[in-house]
Amino acid sequence: MRSQNDAVEVVKRLLHAGALGYVENAPFQRGKHRVLLALHKLVGPAIYDVRGLKMSLSPRHLIDNFIIRQGAFHPELVTFIEAAMARGGHFIDVGANIGFLSLVAARAAAADAHVYAFEPSRREYAVLLEHIALNGLMNVTAFPYAVGAREEHSTLWLTDLDNPGRNSRYRPTDVVSEVPIKIARIDSLLPAATFDGVACVKIDVEGDECAVLDGFERVMPRLRRAAFIVEIAADNLARAGHTVDDVYRFFERHGFRGCRPSRPDGDADEVFVAAEAPDPPSLWF
C-alpha cells in the first residue's frame, strides 16, 4: 500500500512540474492562473521533500509555489532561524500559516528545545497540523489562536488560496470569507519560565504586529536572549491604525534595537535584539 501511495505522489509531482513549466515558459500570461486552479481541483496537493521535511503542497498557492520551485519561502529567514536555533532555545512562531518556518525551527532545534506555533485560521491550521504529523515532530505545539493584548473574540478575513499569507484582521482587497477567531495573551498560553529559554520569535500577522507585541508586554524582561523577526509593512500597519515607528518604539522601550541600517518604508523583515546583544547573523545579503 505504501508503494502504491508513493507512486500516486510521484504522478502528482510530475503533473505539478508540467503545469509549473508551462506557467513559467509560455510566452503569454492569459489562462496561466486557470491552469494551476484546474490542476489543484484535479489532483490536489502532493507530498514534497523540502530540505528533509515532508510538506503537502500545491503550486496554486503562492507560498507553496515558492517552496516547490525554490526549496524555501524567504530563504534568508530559513538561514537566520537555523543559526538562531543552533545556539539553543525555543522558537515562537506568531502567524505560522502552514508552518514552514516552524518546521525549519523544529528540525534545527536542540534536543530540549520546543517550537510554539500560533495560527488562527482554521484553514491554514489544519495544514500546519498535517505537516507536524507528516514529519512526526514531537517538539512542536500548535495553537489555533491569534496573539494579542487581551483575551477576546474577533474576525479574521481570509484571502483566496492563491495567497493565503495575506489573511488579516484588517480587511485586505482579495477577501473570500470572514471567520471568527479567538485572541489570547501569549503569557496565558505558555508557562512563564518558557520565555527565559526562547532563542527566536517570528511575528508576521499582516498589520496586527502592534497588538501582538502588546501581548508580549509582560514577558519582555524574560526575553533578553531572544531575537525577534518582525514583518514591517507600512500599509498593513496603517490599516490597523499604527506606523512603523510604533513597532520600533515598543522595542526601544524594552531595551531592544533594530538591526537594519535604516528603517524600512515598505514590506521588510526587521530583526530586534537586546541592546547589549552582539549583532546577529545578517538577514540581508
C-alpha positions as CSV (number, residue, x, y, z in Angstrom):
1,M,0.0,0.0,0.0
2,R,2.8,2.4,0.8
3,S,4.5,1.9,-2.6
4,Q,1.1,2.5,-4.2
5,N,0.7,5.8,-2.3
6,D,4.3,6.7,-3.2
7,A,3.6,6.1,-6.9
8,V,0.5,8.4,-6.7
9,E,2.6,11.1,-5.1
10,V,5.2,10.8,-7.9
11,V,2.5,11.2,-10.5
12,K,1.1,14.3,-8.7
13,R,4.5,15.9,-8.5
14,L,5.1,15.2,-12.3
15,L,1.8,16.9,-13.1
16,H,2.7,19.8,-10.9
17,A,6.1,20.1,-12.6
18,G,4.4,20.1,-16.0
19,A,2.0,22.8,-15.1
20,L,4.7,24.9,-13.5
21,G,6.9,24.5,-16.6
22,Y,4.0,25.7,-18.7
23,V,3.3,28.7,-16.5
24,E,7.0,29.8,-16.4
25,N,7.7,29.3,-20.1
26,A,4.6,30.1,-22.0
27,P,5.1,33.4,-23.8
28,F,1.6,34.7,-22.9
29,Q,0.0,35.3,-19.5
30,R,-3.6,34.7,-20.1
31,G,-5.0,31.5,-18.8
32,K,-2.0,30.6,-16.6
33,H,-3.9,31.0,-13.4
34,R,-6.7,28.8,-14.7
35,V,-4.2,26.0,-15.4
36,L,-3.0,25.9,-11.8
37,L,-6.5,26.2,-10.5
38,A,-7.7,23.3,-12.7
39,L,-4.7,21.2,-11.6
40,H,-5.4,21.9,-8.0
41,K,-9.0,20.7,-8.4
42,L,-7.9,17.6,-10.4
43,V,-5.1,16.2,-8.2
44,G,-4.8,18.5,-5.2
45,P,-1.6,18.9,-3.3
46,A,1.3,16.4,-3.4
47,I,3.8,15.4,-0.7
48,Y,7.2,17.0,-1.3
49,D,10.6,16.5,0.4
50,V,11.7,20.1,1.3
51,R,15.1,20.3,2.9
52,G,14.5,16.9,4.5
53,L,11.0,17.9,5.6
54,K,7.7,16.4,4.2
55,M,5.2,19.0,3.1
56,S,1.8,18.8,1.4
57,L,2.0,21.5,-1.3
58,S,0.0,22.7,-4.3
59,P,1.5,25.1,-7.0
60,R,-1.8,27.0,-6.9
61,H,-0.8,28.6,-3.5
62,L,1.8,31.3,-3.6
63,I,3.7,30.1,-0.5
64,D,3.6,26.5,-1.8
65,N,4.7,27.6,-5.2
66,F,7.8,29.3,-3.9
67,I,8.7,26.3,-1.7
68,I,8.2,23.8,-4.6
69,R,10.3,25.9,-7.1
70,Q,13.0,27.3,-4.7
71,G,13.0,24.9,-1.8
72,A,12.1,27.6,0.6
73,F,9.8,30.6,1.2
74,H,12.0,33.6,2.3
75,P,15.3,31.5,2.3
76,E,17.1,34.3,4.2
77,L,14.7,33.6,7.1
78,V,15.5,29.9,7.0
79,T,19.2,30.7,7.2
80,F,18.7,33.1,10.1
81,I,16.3,30.8,12.1
82,E,18.7,27.8,11.7
83,A,21.5,29.9,13.0
84,A,19.4,31.2,15.9
85,M,18.2,27.7,16.9
86,A,21.8,26.4,16.7
87,R,22.5,28.5,19.8
88,G,19.9,26.5,21.7
89,G,16.4,27.6,22.9
90,H,12.8,27.7,21.9
91,F,11.1,29.2,18.9
92,I,7.8,31.1,18.9
93,D,6.0,31.5,15.5
94,V,3.2,34.0,15.6
95,G,1.3,33.8,12.3
96,A,2.6,30.3,11.4
97,N,0.4,29.8,8.4
98,I,1.1,26.3,7.0
99,G,4.1,26.0,9.3
100,F,7.1,26.1,7.0
101,L,9.3,28.2,9.3
102,S,8.0,26.2,12.4
103,L,9.1,23.0,10.7
104,V,12.5,24.5,9.9
105,A,13.0,25.6,13.5
106,A,11.8,22.2,14.9
107,R,14.4,20.4,12.7
108,A,17.2,22.8,13.8
109,A,16.2,22.8,17.5
110,A,18.3,21.2,20.2
111,A,17.0,18.2,22.0
112,D,15.5,20.1,24.8
113,A,14.0,23.0,22.7
114,H,10.4,23.4,21.6
115,V,8.5,25.2,18.9
116,Y,5.3,27.0,19.7
117,A,3.2,27.9,16.6
118,F,0.2,30.2,16.5
119,E,-2.2,30.2,13.6
120,P,-5.8,31.5,14.0
121,S,-7.1,30.5,10.5
122,R,-8.6,27.0,10.8
123,R,-7.9,26.5,7.1
124,E,-4.2,27.0,7.5
125,Y,-4.1,25.5,11.0
126,A,-5.3,22.2,9.5
127,V,-2.4,22.1,7.1
128,L,0.0,23.1,9.9
129,L,-1.2,20.1,11.9
130,E,-0.8,17.9,8.8
131,H,2.8,19.0,8.4
132,I,3.6,18.3,12.1
133,A,2.1,14.8,11.7
134,L,3.8,14.1,8.4
135,N,7.2,14.7,10.0
136,G,6.4,13.0,13.3
137,L,7.5,16.1,15.2
138,M,7.1,15.8,18.9
139,N,8.8,19.2,19.7
140,V,6.1,21.4,18.1
141,T,2.9,22.6,19.8
142,A,0.3,24.4,17.6
143,F,-2.3,26.8,18.9
144,P,-5.4,27.8,16.9
145,Y,-5.2,31.3,18.3
146,A,-4.1,34.8,17.4
147,V,-1.9,36.5,19.9
148,G,-3.0,39.9,21.3
149,A,-3.1,42.3,24.2
150,R,-6.1,40.7,25.8
151,E,-8.3,37.6,25.5
152,E,-11.2,38.3,23.1
153,H,-13.1,37.1,20.1
154,S,-12.5,38.7,16.8
155,T,-12.9,38.2,13.0
156,L,-10.2,37.1,10.5
157,W,-10.6,37.9,6.9
158,L,-9.4,35.0,4.7
159,T,-7.9,35.7,1.3
160,D,-8.1,33.4,-1.7
161,L,-6.0,30.2,-1.6
162,D,-3.8,31.8,-4.3
163,N,-2.2,33.8,-1.5
164,P,-3.3,32.7,2.0
165,G,-0.4,34.6,3.5
166,R,-2.5,37.7,3.3
167,N,-5.1,36.6,5.9
168,S,-5.6,39.6,8.2
169,R,-7.8,41.0,10.9
170,Y,-7.9,44.2,8.8
171,R,-9.7,43.6,5.6
172,P,-7.4,43.2,2.5
173,T,-8.6,43.7,-1.0
174,D,-8.8,40.0,-2.0
175,V,-11.2,38.6,0.7
176,V,-13.1,35.5,0.1
177,S,-14.7,35.0,3.6
178,E,-14.5,36.0,7.2
179,V,-14.2,33.6,10.1
180,P,-14.4,34.0,13.9
181,I,-11.2,33.6,15.8
182,K,-10.0,33.7,19.4
183,I,-7.2,36.0,20.6
184,A,-5.2,35.1,23.6
185,R,-2.3,36.7,25.5
186,I,1.0,34.8,25.0
187,D,1.6,34.6,28.7
188,S,-1.8,32.9,29.3
189,L,-0.8,30.1,27.0
190,L,2.8,29.4,27.9
191,P,4.4,28.9,31.3
192,A,6.4,31.9,32.5
193,A,9.7,30.0,32.6
194,T,9.3,29.1,28.9
195,F,10.2,32.7,27.9
196,D,13.6,32.6,29.7
197,G,14.7,30.0,27.1
198,V,13.4,31.5,23.9
199,A,16.0,31.9,21.1
200,C,13.8,33.4,18.4
201,V,10.4,34.9,17.9
202,K,8.9,35.4,14.4
203,I,5.9,37.7,14.0
204,D,4.1,38.1,10.7
205,V,0.4,39.0,11.1
206,E,-0.4,41.3,8.2
207,G,-0.8,44.6,10.1
208,D,-1.6,43.3,13.6
209,E,2.0,43.3,14.8
210,C,1.5,46.0,17.4
211,A,-1.4,44.1,19.0
212,V,0.8,41.0,19.1
213,L,3.7,43.0,20.7
214,D,1.3,44.4,23.3
215,G,0.6,40.7,24.2
216,F,4.3,40.2,24.8
217,E,4.5,43.3,27.1
218,R,4.6,41.4,30.4
219,V,7.2,38.9,29.4
220,M,9.7,41.1,27.5
221,P,12.1,41.2,30.5
222,R,12.4,37.4,30.2
223,L,13.2,37.5,26.5
224,R,16.5,39.3,26.6
225,R,18.3,36.4,24.8
226,A,15.6,36.2,22.0
227,A,16.0,37.6,18.5
228,F,12.6,38.9,17.2
229,I,11.9,38.7,13.4
230,V,9.1,41.1,12.7
231,E,7.5,41.8,9.3
232,I,7.1,45.6,8.9
233,A,4.8,46.7,6.2
234,A,3.7,50.4,6.4
235,D,0.5,49.9,4.5
236,N,-0.6,46.9,6.6
237,L,0.2,48.7,9.9
238,A,-1.7,51.8,8.7
239,R,-4.9,49.6,8.2
240,A,-4.6,48.8,11.9
241,G,-4.0,52.4,12.9
242,H,-0.3,52.1,13.5
243,T,3.0,53.2,12.0
244,V,6.5,51.7,11.5
245,D,7.7,54.0,14.3
246,D,5.2,52.3,16.7
247,V,7.0,49.0,16.3
248,Y,10.4,50.5,16.9
249,R,9.2,52.4,19.9
250,F,7.9,49.2,21.5
251,F,11.3,47.5,21.3
252,E,13.2,50.6,22.3
253,R,11.1,50.9,25.4
254,H,12.1,47.4,26.3
255,G,15.8,47.9,25.6
256,F,15.9,46.3,22.2
257,R,17.4,47.7,19.0
258,G,16.7,47.1,15.3
259,C,19.5,45.7,13.2
260,R,18.7,47.2,9.8
261,P,20.9,50.1,8.7
262,S,17.7,52.1,8.1
263,R,14.1,51.7,8.9
264,P,12.1,50.1,6.2
265,D,9.4,52.1,4.4
266,G,7.9,49.1,2.6
267,D,7.5,45.4,3.2
268,A,10.6,44.1,5.0
269,D,11.7,41.9,7.9
270,E,13.4,43.6,10.8
271,V,15.4,41.8,13.5
272,F,15.3,43.2,17.0
273,V,17.8,42.1,19.7
274,A,18.6,43.2,23.2
275,A,20.7,46.4,23.2
276,E,23.6,44.5,24.8
277,A,23.4,41.5,22.4
278,P,26.0,41.1,19.6
279,D,24.9,41.7,16.0
280,P,23.0,38.6,14.8
281,P,23.8,36.7,11.6
282,S,22.7,39.1,8.8
283,L,19.3,38.6,7.2
284,W,20.3,40.9,4.3
285,F,22.8,39.8,1.6
